Amino acid sequence: MTREIGVGLIGLGVVGGGVARALLERGDYFARQVGASLVVRRAAVRDISKRRAVELPTGVLTDSVDAVIADPSIDIVVEVIGGEEPAGTFIRQALAAGKHVVTANKELMAKSGPELLADAHKRGLDIMFEASVGGGIPLIAPLRRDLLANKISSIRAIINGTTNYILASMTSAGAVAEALRQQGIEPTGGGGFEEALAAAQELGYAETDPTNDVEGYDAAYKLAIMATLGFRTRVRPSQVHTEGITKLTARDFQYAQELGYVIKLLAIAERTEGGILARVAPAFIPASEPLAKVDGVYNAVQIVGDLTGTVLFQGRGAGADPTSSAVVADLLDLSHAIVQGNRERKYWGPEGDVPILGLEVLETRYYIRVSVKDQPGVLAQIAQSLGNHAVSIAAVNQKEADANEQTAELVIMTHRAREGAMRSALQEIAALPVVAGVSAFLRVEG
């Protein structure tokens, strides 16, 4: 076998190192599958002298990205440094130099993916980006190929392992607290967000700066990619309504369990008659739903097509090994295409502009937790405010009256209502003299 496919790496961290190790250790197997040997020609890093978990042949390491892009023996450039820039510039330069690209860059593909794919298509090249969403879970390839015959109506996903671990921890704390209460024991543990985040950071599941995860931005990037592919129109991250999990408290998890729900950070995109609704936010989902059972650092994506019905993809959504697996799979796919003489892969591009709707038109049920004065007539005033905006109450419970402060907590579940009306009602409720504050407001999805 004389044919070789040259690979250039931009970045040799945990993912890049995992890719390089796989190519070195499994080279013979990959060559038999592809019909050519995959050889790492160059790997660009910041510090050549730094000790690394994978040892590459002498001369492969370089501190110049230009050396990777300009090398005529390199067929495929793998970008695994992340972020919008300078990664975007490097990828554009690689395409201009006639290289295929494999990337794990969710932010870049969410913000500029269609333009980059169009540029690659124009040059007879391709960009593969399976690792940008869901780690080792196959999602991009099914959306680009296997589900192409379907008109997809919805995508519902738990797509960030860090937040899912934190929420699962808070759910467990809520379950323990409720079990103690049933025995007449008032729990004293925290079980709040800060405590769960600290545990996730100690275990390596959360970054030192977890903002992108806990504020929902990471999930919004991934949802924008999936929605753009699934609905075959452009969905930008800025068009995804995004809320994080930092305001959740242990009480919300306790009440969710009592009501038969769990709280998850859901990424949802839906096709409606008027356009597409896309949102990332913590939500109540029934405990019986498959997504409710996805715990820890696992991810799951539920896609509904008109021909397939509901399909569910689930697995490890993050980490070096799953992400490296997806990158290598893209490398093998591209390499086989090159060997077969098919340099240009099947092109994907948006079919047209579909309106991206504001969240005010969403219709769903809602969970509200309100702190009120402990006196007669309070519920009637709140019900009146909701009724003024065509929002009806499905159930209400009074919780934990504070004798010293003379306050009580009302937990309200509504019937289906429009988001815009619900928010107007909440403003009116918050202004009532008998209301100390609206403590929580979550959608009920499913």
N, C-alpha and C positions, 0 to 999 in steps of 0.2 A: 504494500500500500504506500504509494509515493505522495499522494495528495495530502497537503497539510492546510489547515485553517488557522491563520494567525489571529490571536486574541490579545487585545491591549486593555489593561485595567486602569481606570482612573479611581484610585482609592484602594487601600489594602487593609481596611479595618476588619471588624468581625465578619462582615458579609463578604467583602472582597477577599479576605484571607480564606474564608470558607469556600469560595468559588475556586480560588487558585489551588487549594488543597484537593478539592474534588477532581479537578482537571489533571493533577499530578498523580493522585492515587488510583483513579479509575480510568485513566487514559486509554488503556487497551479496550476496555468494555465500551467506552464512548465511541472509539474509532470503529468498532464493529457495527454499532448502531447507526452511525452517521455515514460511514464510507470514507472517512478521512480522519487524520489525527488532529486534535485540537491542541495547539501549542501556545503557551503564554509567552509572547515576544517581549512585551514591555509592561511595567507596572509603575505608574506615577504615584509617588508618595511625598509627603512634606519633608520627612527626615529619613534619609537613606540609612543613617547609622543606628536607628532605633531597632531594638530586638523585636522579632516578630514570631508569631506562632507557626508560620509556614516559611520554609526555606526555599527560595527560588534560585535558579541557576545564576551564576555570576554574570553580571552585565544586564540583567533583566530590570532591576530596580533603577528608577530615575526620579529626579525631583522636578522634571520638566514634562508638563502635560503635552507641550508641543512635540516632544520626542515621540510620544505615543501616537498622536494624531498624524504626524508626518511620516511615520514608518510605512514604507510601501508593502512590507510583508504582513501587515495587520489588516485583516478582513473585517473584524468585528470589534468595536470599542464597547467596553462595559463600564458604565458610570455608576458608582455606588458611594458618592460623597454626599448626596442629598442637598436639599435647599434649592431655591430658584436660581441663584447665581453664586458662584461662577459656573455651576453645572450646565445651565442653559446655553451659555456661550460655548462651552466645551462640546456639547452635543451638536450644536449648529456647525461648529468647525469640523467635527468628525464627519457629518453628512456632506459638507462641502468638499471634504477630502475623499469622498467616495466610500466611506465606511458605513456598514450597518451599525446599529446601536442597540444595546440592551441596557435598560435602566431599572432601578428600583425606586425612582424618585416620584413620590406621590404628589408633592407640592407642585413640581414643575409640570407633570402630566395633567394635573387638575387645572392649572392656570393656562398652559400653552400647548397641551397635547394635540388638539386638532391641527394647529398651525404646524407643529413639528412633523406630524404624520403626513400632512400635505406636502411639506418640503421634501421629506424622504421619498414620497411617491413620485414627485416630479423628477427626482434623480434616479429612479429605479431602485430605491433602497427601502429599508423598513426599520421601524423602531419597535422593539418588543418590550413590554412593561408589565408582565405578569406579577412581578414581585412588588409592584407599587400598591397593590390592594390585597389584603388577606394573607400575606406571607406565603406559606406553602399551599394554601387552599386554591385550587384552580377556579378562577373567576373571570379573568380577562379573556382567556381563550374561549370559554363557553359563550361569553357575551359577543365575541367577535365572530364565532363560527357556529357552535352547536345550537344556540338559541336564535340564530339569525332568521329562521322561518317564522318565529313567533312575533306577535304584537304584545310586547310586555306591558302589563298594566301597573305593576308595583314592584318595588325593591324595598325590603325591610331587613335591616342588618344590625348586628352587634359587631362592630368592626374596629374596636380599640381595646386591646387586651389590658392595658393599664387601668382604664376606668372600669372595665368589667370585673377585674380583680377587686378593686376598691369597693364597688357596689355589692359584690358577693360577700365581702367581709362585713359590710354594714348590714346586709340582710341577715347574716348569721347572728350578728349582735342583737338585731331586732327580735329574731326568733328566740334567743336565749332570754331576753328581757320579758317577752310575752309568756314564756314558760314559767318564769319566776313569779310573775304576777298571778298566774293561774293557781300558784301554790300560796298566794297571799304574801309574797315577798317582793318588796319594792327593789328593783335593780339599782345598783350604784355605779356600774361600769359606764364608760364613755360611749363607745360605739359610734362616734361621730366621724365626720369626713377627715379631719386632721389626723386622728388616730389611725384610720385605715390607710391614709396616704403615707404616713411614716412607716408603717409595716411594709407597704408595697416598695418603698424606696430601699428599705433595709434588705429586702429579698431580691433587689435588682429588677423589679417589674416596673418601676417608675424612675424617670430621670431626676437628677438633682433639681432641674427646672422643669416641672411637669406641665407647664402652661398649655402647650399645644394639645396635650392629652385631656387634661381635666376641664379645659374650657371648650372642648369639642372641635377644635380646629382640625386636628388630625382626621377625625371621622368625617368632617365636612369635605376635606380634600378627596378622600376615598369615595364618598357618596357622589361627588361631582363627576368623578371618573366613571363610576358604574352607571350613573344616570345618563351621561353623555353617550355612552356606548349602548345602553339598553333602550333608550328612547330615540336614538339616532338623531339627536339634536344637541345644541350646545347648552350645557348647564355649567355655569361658572361657580366657583366656591363662594363668591360674594352674593350669589343668588340663593344660597342655602341658608335658611334661617338657623342660627346656631346658638345653643345654650349649653353651658357646662354643668358640672355636678357639684360645684363648691358650696352651693347654698342648701344642699340637702342635709337633713338632720336625722338622728337616730329615731326620732318620733315618727317621721314619715315612713320609715321602714317597718316600724311596729304596727302602725295603722294599716299599711299596705297588706301585711300578713293577715291581720284580723279580717280584712275585707276580701281576702282571696287573691291578692295580687303580689307581684314582685316589681321592683323598680330597676329598669335597665336604661342605659344610654342608647337610644335607638336612632339609627340613621334611616330615614324613610323618604322615598321618592315615589310619587303616585301620578299616573296619567289620569286626568279628569277631562270632562267635555270642554272645559275652558282653557286647559293648559296643564302644566306640570307643577306640582307642589313638592318642595324638597325641604326637609328639616332634619336637624340633629338636636335632640333634647332628651333629658331624662323623662321617663314616662312610666305610668302604671301599665302592666300587661298581665292578663290572667295567668295565674300560676300553672294552669293546665296547658298553656301554649308551648310548642317546642322551643321557641326562643327564650322562654322563661327559665329553661333548664340548662342554658349555656352559661357555665360559671368559670371562675378563675380567669386565666389569660387566654381562654379559647375565644374564637370568633365564629359567627354563623351568618350566612346570607340567605334570605328566603326570597325567591324570585317567582312571580306569577306570570305565565305566558298563556295566550289563548289556546295554544295547541298542547303544550306540556302540562298545563295546570300548575300546581305549586311544586317547585323543586327547592331543596335545601342543601346548601354547601356548608360544611362545618369542619373545623380543625384548628390547629395551632396557627394563629394569625400573626404572630410576631416572633422575633428571636433570630439568631444568626443561622441556625440550621434550616428552618422552614424557608427563610428568605433566600438563602443560598440555593436551596433546592429549586425555587422558582426561577432564579437567574440562570442556573445551569440548564434547566429545561428549555428556556428561551434560546440559549446558546446552541443547544443541540438542534432545535427546530430550524434556526437560521442556517446553521452549518449544513444540515441535510439539504436545505433548499439551494445553497450555493453549490454543493456537490452535484445536484441534479440540474444545474444550469438555470435555475429559476431564481434569479437575484431579486426580482420584484415580487413580494408577497401580495396576497389579495388586499386591495386597498379598502380601508374603512374611512368614511367621511360623513359628516352630518348631512342629512337629506333635506333639511330646511329648518327654519326657525319656528319653534313651538313656544308660545308664551310661557314664561316662568311666573307663576302667580304669587302674590303676596299671601302671607299666612292668615290674613284676616278673613279669607274665604273658606278656610278649613272648617269642617264640621266634625266634631267628635264629642266625647264626654269628658268631664273634668273633675279633678279632685282639688278641693280647696280646704285649707286649714286657717281658721280665723281666730284671733284672740279678741275676746269681747268682755264687756262688763257683765258680771254675774247678777243679772236682774231680769225681771219679767219683761216680755215683749221684744227682746232682742232678736230672736229668730224671725219673728214676724217682719221686723224692719229689714232684715237681710233678704228674706224671701220676697219682700216687696221690691227691693232694688234689683234682684235677679229677674223678677217678673216684668219690671219696666223694660227689660231688654230681651224679652222672650226666652229667658233661661229658666227651666223648671228643675226643681230639686227631686232627685231620685231617692236619696237617703241622707239622714243627718244623725250625728251622734255628738253628745256633749262629753268632753274629756277633762279630767283633772282640774276641777275648780280650785283656785288658789284663794283660801280664806283670808290671808293677810292682804293680798292685793285686790281681793274681791273681783277676780277675773275668772273666766272659764274659756275653754277652747272648744270650738265647734269644728267638726270634720264633716264636710259636705261633699256628696257625690251628685253630679248633675246628670240629667238626660242629655242627649245630643244637642249641641248648640253651635252656633257659628262663632269662630274665634274673635272676630271683631266685636260682636255683641257681648261676649264673655268679658273681654278686656274693659269695655265700657262699664259693664256692671261692677267689675272689681274696683274701678276708680270710684264709683258711687258708694260702694260698700266701705272702702277705706276712709271716705269722708264722713261717714256716720259718727255722731258723737259717742255712740255706744260701742264703737269698734276701736280696739287698741292697735290693731294692725292685721294685714293679711300676711300670715306667716309662710304659707306655701301655696303654690299653684302649679299643678301638673296635669298634663293631658292623659287620658285613658285611651290607649291604643289597642284595638282588638276587641 
